[in-house]
């Protein structure tokens, strides 16, 4: 009796493969997916890898073995590519699951004279195989989307905490929004790196745009100031509004030894004085 693997691998090469691919894309379109050139290429790559795996003796009940490695890679590349393009995990899984219909048709045709047990066994094996392929794409897609989200969050953190060189020896970091541990870490790393690159001796951290200051935010600020001082530079914290000043006093947070100013303008005046610059109004 012809084995399931021989039937399916045979259908995935030569002229039979072209027929299977055409029926696969038709099934995908019937499921609501738009047929594209990219989809045709994806289907071709999956069919080639699947056929190769089955011809090399890959077993459906051991889908994690190395014999399936090439197919795993093709499916992973498919998921990552679609995730990067903003497509959905559902559409990706539906596309892979659409392969069931043409392969079931092949099995039905090739096993037309076989006993019911053999037909049921082959159908079940095919169902398991395609389901595991779809599950792999969904898992990889989710991981790829999570990686993209994490990377975008990191990029947004960097964009939301710019380090500006005001003039020779003076840097400024305007803080806007909530100050948490991750953002503080980005600020420290970016600011310390810029201090090294520019040889600056003074950094202004402006918290005018920070809505509230609690114990955690104050601790983050103190850690940043400590790190700056360890690099041999000094720091000024500006944007200390009346409400923030009252909160700091109420929380018992000690900012002694740290220069604080109510506005960025005041901090700039101190920075100019310390760096020896003087601004005069033109007569």
C-alpha positions as CSV (number, residue, x, y, z in Angstrom):
1,X,0.0,0.0,0.0
2,X,1.2,3.5,-0.8
3,X,2.2,5.4,2.3
4,X,0.8,8.9,3.2
5,X,4.2,10.5,2.8
6,X,4.8,9.1,-0.6
7,X,1.4,10.3,-1.8
8,X,1.8,13.9,-0.5
9,X,5.5,14.2,-1.5
10,X,4.6,13.0,-5.0
11,X,1.9,15.6,-5.3
12,X,4.4,18.3,-4.4
13,X,6.7,18.0,-7.3
14,X,6.5,18.4,-11.1
15,X,3.1,19.0,-12.8
16,X,1.2,17.8,-9.8
17,X,2.7,20.5,-7.6
18,X,1.5,23.2,-10.0
19,X,-2.0,21.8,-9.7
20,X,-1.8,21.6,-5.9
21,X,-0.5,25.2,-5.7
22,X,-3.3,26.5,-7.9
23,X,-5.9,24.8,-5.8
24,X,-4.2,26.0,-2.6
25,X,-4.4,29.6,-3.7
26,X,-8.0,29.2,-4.8
27,X,-8.8,27.8,-1.3
28,X,-7.0,30.7,0.3
29,X,-9.0,33.2,-1.9
30,X,-12.2,31.4,-1.0
31,X,-11.3,31.9,2.7
32,X,-11.1,35.7,2.1
33,X,-7.4,36.2,1.4
34,X,-6.3,38.3,-1.5
35,X,-4.1,36.5,-4.0
36,X,-0.8,38.2,-4.6
37,X,2.5,37.4,-6.3
38,X,4.1,37.3,-2.9
39,X,1.6,34.7,-1.8
40,X,2.4,32.5,-4.9
41,X,6.1,32.6,-4.0
42,X,5.3,31.8,-0.3
43,X,3.2,28.8,-1.4
44,X,5.9,27.6,-3.7
45,X,8.6,27.8,-1.0
46,X,6.4,25.9,1.5
47,X,5.5,23.2,-1.0
48,X,9.1,22.6,-1.9
49,X,10.3,22.4,1.7
50,X,7.3,20.2,2.7
51,X,7.9,17.8,-0.2
52,X,11.6,17.6,0.6
53,X,10.9,16.9,4.3
54,X,8.5,14.0,3.5
55,X,10.9,12.5,0.9
56,X,13.7,12.5,3.5
57,X,11.6,10.4,5.8
58,X,10.2,13.1,8.2
59,X,7.5,11.8,10.5
60,X,4.4,13.8,11.3
61,X,4.5,12.6,14.9
62,X,8.0,14.0,15.3
63,X,7.4,17.5,13.9
64,X,10.2,19.0,16.0
65,X,12.9,16.8,14.6
66,X,15.7,18.1,12.3
67,X,14.1,16.5,9.2
68,X,11.5,19.3,9.3
69,X,14.2,22.0,9.9
70,X,14.0,23.5,6.4
71,X,10.2,23.7,6.5
72,X,10.3,25.3,10.0
73,X,12.7,28.0,8.6
74,X,10.4,28.7,5.6
75,X,7.3,29.0,7.8
76,X,9.2,31.2,10.3
77,X,10.4,33.5,7.5
78,X,6.8,33.7,6.3
79,X,5.6,34.7,9.7
80,X,8.3,37.3,10.4
81,X,7.8,38.8,6.9
82,X,4.1,39.1,7.4
83,X,4.4,40.5,10.9
84,X,6.8,43.2,9.7
85,X,4.3,44.1,7.0
86,X,1.5,44.5,9.6
87,X,-0.5,41.5,8.4
88,X,-2.5,39.5,10.9
89,X,-1.6,36.1,12.5
90,X,-5.1,34.9,11.6
91,X,-4.6,35.5,7.9
92,X,-1.2,33.8,8.0
93,X,-2.6,30.7,9.7
94,X,-5.6,30.6,7.3
95,X,-3.2,30.7,4.4
96,X,-1.3,27.7,5.6
97,X,-4.5,25.8,6.6
98,X,-5.8,26.3,3.0
99,X,-3.3,23.7,1.9
100,X,-5.4,21.0,3.5
101,X,-8.1,21.0,0.8
102,X,-5.9,20.3,-2.2
103,X,-3.9,17.6,-0.3
104,X,-7.1,16.0,1.0
105,X,-8.3,15.8,-2.6
106,X,-5.0,14.1,-3.6
107,X,-5.4,11.6,-0.8
108,X,-9.0,10.9,-1.6
109,X,-8.1,10.3,-5.3
110,X,-5.0,8.1,-4.6
111,X,-6.7,6.0,-1.8
112,X,-10.0,5.5,-3.6
113,X,-9.6,1.7,-3.5
114,X,-8.1,1.5,0.0
115,X,-9.9,0.3,3.1
116,X,-11.6,2.8,5.4
117,X,-9.0,2.4,8.2
118,X,-6.1,3.4,5.8
119,X,-8.0,6.3,4.5
120,X,-8.9,7.6,8.0
121,X,-5.3,7.2,9.1
122,X,-3.9,9.1,6.1
123,X,-6.5,11.9,6.5
124,X,-5.7,12.2,10.2
125,X,-1.9,12.3,9.5
126,X,-2.4,15.1,7.0
127,X,-4.7,17.1,9.3
128,X,-2.1,16.8,12.1
129,X,0.7,17.9,9.8
130,X,-1.0,21.0,8.4
131,X,-2.3,22.0,11.8
132,X,1.2,21.9,13.3
133,X,2.4,23.9,10.4
134,X,-0.3,26.6,11.1
135,X,0.5,26.4,14.8
136,X,4.2,27.1,14.1
137,X,3.4,30.1,12.0
138,X,1.0,31.5,14.7
139,X,3.6,31.1,17.4
140,X,6.4,32.6,15.3
141,X,4.2,35.4,14.2
142,X,3.3,36.3,17.8
143,X,7.0,36.3,18.8
144,X,7.9,38.4,15.8
145,X,5.2,41.0,16.7
146,X,6.3,41.1,20.3
147,X,9.9,41.7,19.1
148,X,8.7,44.5,16.8
149,X,6.7,46.1,19.7
150,X,9.7,45.9,22.0
151,X,12.0,47.5,19.4
152,X,9.5,50.2,18.7
153,X,9.1,51.0,22.4
154,X,12.9,51.2,22.7
155,X,13.0,53.6,19.7
156,X,10.2,55.7,21.2
157,X,12.1,55.9,24.5
158,X,15.2,57.1,22.7
159,X,13.2,59.7,20.7
160,X,11.4,60.9,23.9
161,X,14.6,61.5,25.8
162,X,16.9,63.5,23.5
163,X,20.2,64.8,24.8
164,X,20.8,68.3,23.4
165,X,24.2,70.0,23.3
166,X,23.4,73.7,24.2
167,X,26.9,74.9,23.9
168,X,30.5,73.7,24.5
169,X,30.5,71.8,27.8
170,X,26.8,72.0,28.5
171,X,24.1,69.3,27.8
172,X,20.3,69.4,28.4
173,X,17.7,66.6,28.7
174,X,14.1,67.7,28.5
175,X,11.9,65.1,30.2
176,X,8.3,64.8,29.1
177,X,5.8,62.3,30.4
178,X,6.1,59.6,33.1
179,X,9.6,58.7,34.3
180,X,9.9,55.0,35.0
181,X,12.8,52.6,35.5
182,X,13.2,51.7,31.8
183,X,13.1,55.3,30.7
184,X,15.6,56.4,33.4
185,X,18.0,53.7,32.3
186,X,17.8,55.0,28.7
187,X,18.3,58.6,29.9
188,X,21.3,57.6,32.0
189,X,22.9,55.5,29.2
190,X,22.3,58.2,26.5
191,X,23.4,61.1,28.7
192,X,26.5,59.4,30.0
193,X,27.5,58.4,26.5
194,X,27.0,62.0,25.3
195,X,29.1,63.4,28.3
196,X,32.0,61.1,27.2
197,X,31.6,62.1,23.5
198,X,31.4,65.8,24.1
199,X,33.5,66.1,27.2
200,X,30.8,68.2,28.8
201,X,31.1,69.2,32.5
202,X,27.5,70.2,33.1
203,X,24.1,68.6,32.4
204,X,20.6,70.1,32.8
205,X,17.7,67.7,33.5
206,X,14.5,69.6,32.9
207,X,11.4,67.9,34.4
208,X,8.9,70.6,33.5
209,X,7.1,68.1,31.4
210,X,7.0,65.4,34.1
211,X,3.4,65.5,35.4
212,X,4.1,64.2,39.0
213,X,7.1,63.4,41.1
214,X,6.7,60.6,43.7
215,X,9.3,58.6,45.7
216,X,10.1,56.4,42.7
217,X,10.6,59.3,40.3
218,X,12.8,61.1,42.8
219,X,14.9,58.0,43.3
220,X,15.4,57.7,39.5
221,X,16.5,61.4,39.4
222,X,19.0,60.9,42.2
223,X,20.4,57.8,40.5
224,X,20.9,59.8,37.3
225,X,22.6,62.7,39.1
226,X,24.9,60.2,40.9
227,X,25.9,58.6,37.7
228,X,26.6,62.0,36.1
229,X,28.8,63.0,39.0
230,X,30.7,59.7,38.8
231,X,31.6,60.7,35.3
232,X,33.1,63.9,36.6
233,X,30.3,66.2,35.5
234,X,27.8,68.3,37.5
235,X,24.0,68.4,37.2
236,X,21.2,70.9,37.5
237,X,17.5,69.8,37.8
238,X,15.1,72.4,36.5
239,X,11.3,72.5,36.3
240,X,10.7,72.3,40.1
241,X,7.2,73.7,40.2
242,X,5.5,74.6,43.6
243,X,3.5,71.4,43.6
244,X,6.5,69.3,42.9
245,X,8.5,71.1,45.6
246,X,5.7,70.5,48.2
247,X,5.6,66.8,47.2
248,X,9.3,66.4,47.6
249,X,9.2,68.0,51.0
250,X,6.2,65.9,52.0
251,X,7.9,62.7,50.9
252,X,11.0,63.6,52.9
253,X,13.3,63.3,49.8
254,X,16.7,64.8,50.3
255,X,18.0,66.8,47.3
256,X,20.7,68.6,49.3
257,X,23.8,69.1,47.2
258,X,21.9,69.1,44.0
259,X,21.3,72.4,42.2
260,X,17.6,72.8,41.5
261,X,15.8,75.6,39.6
262,X,12.2,76.5,39.1
263,X,12.5,77.0,35.3
264,X,14.8,76.0,32.5
265,X,15.7,79.7,32.0
266,X,17.0,79.8,35.5
267,X,19.0,76.7,35.0
268,X,20.5,78.1,31.7
269,X,21.5,81.3,33.6
270,X,23.4,79.2,36.2
271,X,25.0,77.1,33.4
272,X,26.2,80.2,31.6
273,X,27.6,81.6,34.8
274,X,29.4,78.4,35.7
275,X,30.8,78.0,32.1
276,X,32.0,81.6,32.0
277,X,29.6,82.8,29.3
278,X,27.9,86.2,29.5
279,X,25.0,87.5,27.5
280,X,24.6,91.3,27.0
281,X,21.8,93.1,25.3
282,X,22.8,95.0,22.2
283,X,22.5,98.7,22.6
